[in-house]
Amino acid sequence: MDDTRQNRIYLTGFMGSGKSTIGPILANTLGYGFIDIDKEIERSTGKKIIDIFSELGEGHFREVERSVLLEACRLNKHVISLGGGTISNQSNLDIIKSSGILIYLKTNTEQIHKRLRRKTNRPLILAKSNGVISDQELTKRINELLIQREPYYTQADIIISTDDRKLGITVDQIMKSLTPFIK
C-alpha cells in the first residue's frame, strides 16, 4: 500500500449516514484536519447546494464537486467527508481509493428515512417544487439511489454500520478498523 494513503481518510455513505457528524470527531481523535466536500463546494461557489442543483443542474454540481475533490486529495493528515454521490463516478472512486483510506458509513433505509424525513436542503430527495415529499416517495427515492450507489460504496476499505449506534461507539469502531492502515 502507498504510504501516503494513511494521510487521508475519506468517509462515504448515503446522505444522513453521519459523515458530517462523525468526520470532525474522527479527525480530532486522529489529530487530523477535517474537510466536508459539500461545505467546501458551498464556500467556493458562494451558493447552497440546493441552489446549484436548481440553477445550474446536477451536472454542473458534479463538476464542481470533482474539482473540490481533486484539491482535497492533496491535503495531508485530513479526514474528508464526501458527498453522498461523490463516489458514484468511477473516476472519483479511483482517485479516492488511490489517495486515501475509504470508509463506508452504512445505514439502513429505515434509519436514513428517519434522519431525512423533514430535510429541505437535499435536492435529490425533494419534490420538483423543492418541497418535502411524502414518506412513501422518500422511501422509494432512497431505495433507488441506494441501488445505484451501493456497488460503489461497498468498494470501501472499511465498512461500518451506523444504525442505532451512539457516536462514540461508532468512532471507536472506526479507530479499531483503521489500526492496520495507520502506522
C-alpha positions as a LaTeX table, in Angstrom:
\begin{tabular}{lrrr}
\hline
Residue & $x$ (\AA) & $y$ (\AA) & $z$ (\AA) \\
\hline
Met1 & 0.00 & 0.00 & 0.00 \\
Asp2 & 1.15 & 3.53 & $-0.82$ \\
Asp3 & 2.38 & 5.02 & 2.47 \\
Thr4 & 0.71 & 8.36 & 1.78 \\
Arg5 & $-2.77$ & 6.77 & 1.72 \\
Gln6 & $-2.83$ & 6.84 & 5.53 \\
Asn7 & $-2.68$ & 10.64 & 5.38 \\
Arg8 & $-6.25$ & 10.86 & 4.08 \\
Ile9 & $-9.33$ & 9.16 & 5.48 \\
Tyr10 & $-12.43$ & 9.50 & 3.28 \\
Leu11 & $-15.93$ & 8.98 & 4.70 \\
Thr12 & $-18.61$ & 7.90 & 2.27 \\
Gly13 & $-22.21$ & 6.82 & 2.67 \\
Phe14 & $-25.72$ & 7.87 & 1.85 \\
Met15 & $-26.98$ & 11.29 & 2.91 \\
Gly16 & $-27.89$ & 11.11 & 6.58 \\
Ser17 & $-25.36$ & 8.34 & 7.34 \\
Gly18 & $-23.38$ & 10.55 & 9.71 \\
Lys19 & $-20.36$ & 11.63 & 7.61 \\
Ser20 & $-20.51$ & 15.32 & 8.58 \\
Thr21 & $-21.09$ & 14.50 & 12.25 \\
Ile22 & $-18.56$ & 11.67 & 12.64 \\
Gly23 & $-15.90$ & 13.31 & 10.45 \\
Pro24 & $-14.82$ & 16.13 & 12.81 \\
Ile25 & $-14.83$ & 13.77 & 15.81 \\
Leu26 & $-12.72$ & 11.20 & 13.96 \\
Ala27 & $-10.35$ & 13.93 & 12.74 \\
Asn28 & $-9.94$ & 15.24 & 16.30 \\
Thr29 & $-9.30$ & 11.71 & 17.60 \\
Leu30 & $-6.61$ & 11.17 & 14.95 \\
Gly31 & $-5.12$ & 14.66 & 15.28 \\
Tyr32 & $-6.04$ & 15.31 & 11.62 \\
Gly33 & $-7.75$ & 18.24 & 9.93 \\
Phe34 & $-11.29$ & 17.91 & 8.62 \\
Ile35 & $-12.95$ & 18.97 & 5.39 \\
Asp36 & $-16.56$ & 18.43 & 4.29 \\
Ile37 & $-16.76$ & 18.35 & 0.48 \\
Asp38 & $-20.34$ & 19.69 & 0.40 \\
Lys39 & $-19.50$ & 22.61 & 2.71 \\
Glu40 & $-16.37$ & 23.32 & 0.67 \\
Ile41 & $-18.49$ & 23.42 & $-2.53$ \\
Glu42 & $-20.82$ & 25.94 & $-0.88$ \\
Arg43 & $-17.87$ & 28.02 & 0.34 \\
Ser44 & $-16.08$ & 28.04 & $-3.03$ \\
Thr45 & $-19.20$ & 28.82 & $-5.10$ \\
Gly46 & $-20.94$ & 31.12 & $-2.63$ \\
Lys47 & $-24.13$ & 29.09 & $-3.23$ \\
Lys48 & $-26.07$ & 26.49 & $-1.31$ \\
Ile49 & $-26.01$ & 23.03 & $-2.92$ \\
Ile50 & $-29.76$ & 23.11 & $-3.40$ \\
Asp51 & $-29.36$ & 26.37 & $-5.38$ \\
Ile52 & $-26.55$ & 24.93 & $-7.53$ \\
Phe53 & $-28.82$ & 22.00 & $-8.41$ \\
Ser54 & $-31.85$ & 24.18 & $-9.19$ \\
Glu55 & $-29.99$ & 26.95 & $-11.06$ \\
Leu56 & $-27.19$ & 25.07 & $-12.82$ \\
Gly57 & $-28.16$ & 21.39 & $-12.66$ \\
Glu58 & $-26.66$ & 18.24 & $-11.19$ \\
Gly59 & $-24.06$ & 18.02 & $-13.98$ \\
His60 & $-22.55$ & 21.36 & $-13.01$ \\
Phe61 & $-22.65$ & 20.38 & $-9.34$ \\
Arg62 & $-20.72$ & 17.16 & $-10.10$ \\
Glu63 & $-18.05$ & 19.16 & $-12.00$ \\
Val64 & $-17.55$ & 21.50 & $-9.03$ \\
Glu65 & $-17.56$ & 18.50 & $-6.68$ \\
Arg66 & $-14.79$ & 16.82 & $-8.69$ \\
Ser67 & $-12.70$ & 19.98 & $-8.64$ \\
Val68 & $-13.06$ & 20.25 & $-4.85$ \\
Leu69 & $-12.22$ & 16.53 & $-4.51$ \\
Leu70 & $-9.03$ & 16.99 & $-6.53$ \\
Glu71 & $-7.97$ & 19.76 & $-4.13$ \\
Ala72 & $-8.89$ & 17.71 & $-1.05$ \\
Cys73 & $-6.91$ & 14.65 & $-2.16$ \\
Arg74 & $-3.73$ & 16.73 & $-1.90$ \\
Leu75 & $-4.27$ & 17.52 & 1.79 \\
Asn76 & $-2.14$ & 15.69 & 4.33 \\
Lys77 & $-3.48$ & 14.24 & 7.55 \\
His78 & $-7.14$ & 15.01 & 6.87 \\
Val79 & $-10.48$ & 13.31 & 7.28 \\
Ile80 & $-12.58$ & 14.13 & 4.22 \\
Ser81 & $-16.36$ & 13.82 & 4.32 \\
Leu82 & $-17.58$ & 13.09 & 0.79 \\
Gly83 & $-20.99$ & 13.96 & $-0.59$ \\
Gly84 & $-23.37$ & 11.00 & $-0.78$ \\
Gly85 & $-22.93$ & 10.71 & $-4.55$ \\
Thr86 & $-19.26$ & 11.67 & $-4.90$ \\
Ile87 & $-18.07$ & 8.09 & $-5.41$ \\
Ser88 & $-20.86$ & 7.22 & $-7.85$ \\
Asn89 & $-18.39$ & 8.22 & $-10.55$ \\
Gln90 & $-15.72$ & 5.56 & $-11.17$ \\
Ser91 & $-13.05$ & 8.18 & $-11.84$ \\
Asn92 & $-13.73$ & 9.86 & $-8.48$ \\
Leu93 & $-13.69$ & 6.48 & $-6.76$ \\
Asp94 & $-10.31$ & 5.66 & $-8.33$ \\
Ile95 & $-8.85$ & 8.99 & $-7.12$ \\
Ile96 & $-10.19$ & 8.39 & $-3.61$ \\
Lys97 & $-9.01$ & 4.77 & $-3.38$ \\
Ser98 & $-5.52$ & 5.62 & $-4.64$ \\
Ser99 & $-5.04$ & 8.63 & $-2.36$ \\
Gly100 & $-6.57$ & 7.54 & 0.94 \\
Ile101 & $-8.46$ & 5.03 & 3.05 \\
Leu102 & $-12.16$ & 4.86 & 2.23 \\
Ile103 & $-14.68$ & 4.18 & 4.99 \\
Tyr104 & $-18.31$ & 3.44 & 4.14 \\
Leu105 & $-20.76$ & 4.50 & 6.87 \\
Lys106 & $-23.52$ & 2.03 & 6.09 \\
Thr107 & $-27.03$ & 2.93 & 7.19 \\
Asn108 & $-30.26$ & 1.06 & 6.52 \\
Thr109 & $-33.20$ & 2.57 & 4.64 \\
Glu110 & $-35.33$ & 2.99 & 7.78 \\
Gln111 & $-32.61$ & 4.97 & 9.59 \\
Ile112 & $-31.96$ & 7.12 & 6.53 \\
His113 & $-35.68$ & 7.79 & 6.19 \\
Lys114 & $-35.94$ & 8.78 & 9.85 \\
Arg115 & $-32.94$ & 11.14 & 9.57 \\
Leu116 & $-34.04$ & 12.78 & 6.29 \\
Arg117 & $-37.84$ & 12.95 & 6.65 \\
Arg118 & $-38.10$ & 16.68 & 7.21 \\
Lys119 & $-34.93$ & 17.86 & 5.43 \\
Thr120 & $-35.41$ & 20.56 & 2.82 \\
Asn121 & $-31.77$ & 21.05 & 1.85 \\
Arg122 & $-31.21$ & 17.77 & 0.00 \\
Pro123 & $-32.02$ & 18.31 & $-3.70$ \\
Leu124 & $-32.16$ & 14.63 & $-4.67$ \\
Ile125 & $-34.96$ & 13.90 & $-2.19$ \\
Leu126 & $-37.18$ & 16.94 & $-2.74$ \\
Ala127 & $-40.26$ & 17.38 & $-4.88$ \\
Lys128 & $-39.79$ & 19.29 & $-8.14$ \\
Ser129 & $-41.04$ & 22.41 & $-6.34$ \\
Asn130 & $-38.25$ & 21.94 & $-3.74$ \\
Gly131 & $-40.78$ & 20.87 & $-1.14$ \\
Val132 & $-40.84$ & 17.88 & 1.21 \\
Ile133 & $-42.07$ & 14.70 & $-0.46$ \\
Ser134 & $-44.36$ & 12.05 & 1.04 \\
Asp135 & $-42.90$ & 9.34 & 3.27 \\
Gln136 & $-43.68$ & 6.74 & 0.63 \\
Glu137 & $-41.95$ & 8.75 & $-2.14$ \\
Leu138 & $-38.96$ & 9.39 & 0.14 \\
Thr139 & $-38.52$ & 5.67 & 0.81 \\
Lys140 & $-38.76$ & 4.99 & $-2.92$ \\
Arg141 & $-36.10$ & 7.62 & $-3.76$ \\
Ile142 & $-33.78$ & 6.40 & $-1.01$ \\
Asn143 & $-34.05$ & 2.83 & $-2.31$ \\
Glu144 & $-33.46$ & 3.91 & $-5.93$ \\
Leu145 & $-30.36$ & 5.91 & $-5.02$ \\
Leu146 & $-29.01$ & 3.17 & $-2.74$ \\
Ile147 & $-29.35$ & 0.61 & $-5.53$ \\
Gln148 & $-27.30$ & 2.90 & $-7.82$ \\
Arg149 & $-24.66$ & 3.77 & $-5.22$ \\
Glu150 & $-24.22$ & 0.58 & $-3.19$ \\
Pro151 & $-21.84$ & $-1.04$ & $-5.74$ \\
Tyr152 & $-19.52$ & 1.96 & $-5.28$ \\
Tyr153 & $-19.94$ & 2.23 & $-1.50$ \\
Thr154 & $-19.05$ & $-1.43$ & $-0.97$ \\
Gln155 & $-15.64$ & $-0.93$ & $-2.59$ \\
Ala156 & $-14.57$ & 0.86 & 0.60 \\
Asp157 & $-11.58$ & $-0.38$ & 2.59 \\
Ile158 & $-13.69$ & $-0.41$ & 5.76 \\
Ile159 & $-17.47$ & $-0.74$ & 6.20 \\
Ile160 & $-19.02$ & 0.46 & 9.47 \\
Ser161 & $-22.73$ & 0.25 & 10.35 \\
Thr162 & $-24.15$ & 3.46 & 11.85 \\
Asp163 & $-27.62$ & 2.04 & 12.56 \\
Asp164 & $-28.86$ & 2.86 & 16.08 \\
Arg165 & $-25.32$ & 3.42 & 17.38 \\
Lys166 & $-24.02$ & 6.13 & 19.65 \\
Leu167 & $-21.40$ & 8.39 & 18.04 \\
Gly168 & $-18.65$ & 7.40 & 20.45 \\
Ile169 & $-19.12$ & 3.70 & 19.77 \\
Thr170 & $-19.05$ & 4.31 & 16.00 \\
Val171 & $-15.84$ & 6.37 & 16.26 \\
Asp172 & $-14.24$ & 3.70 & 18.47 \\
Gln173 & $-15.14$ & 1.03 & 15.91 \\
Ile174 & $-13.65$ & 3.14 & 13.10 \\
Met175 & $-10.43$ & 3.68 & 15.09 \\
Lys176 & $-10.09$ & $-0.08$ & 15.69 \\
Ser177 & $-10.73$ & $-0.76$ & 11.99 \\
Leu178 & $-8.08$ & 1.80 & 10.98 \\
Thr179 & $-5.32$ & 0.14 & 13.05 \\
Pro180 & $-3.98$ & $-2.00$ & 10.15 \\
Phe181 & $-3.88$ & 1.05 & 7.86 \\
Ile182 & $-2.28$ & 3.70 & 10.07 \\
Lys183 & 1.27 & 3.40 & 11.30 \\
\hline
\end{tabular}
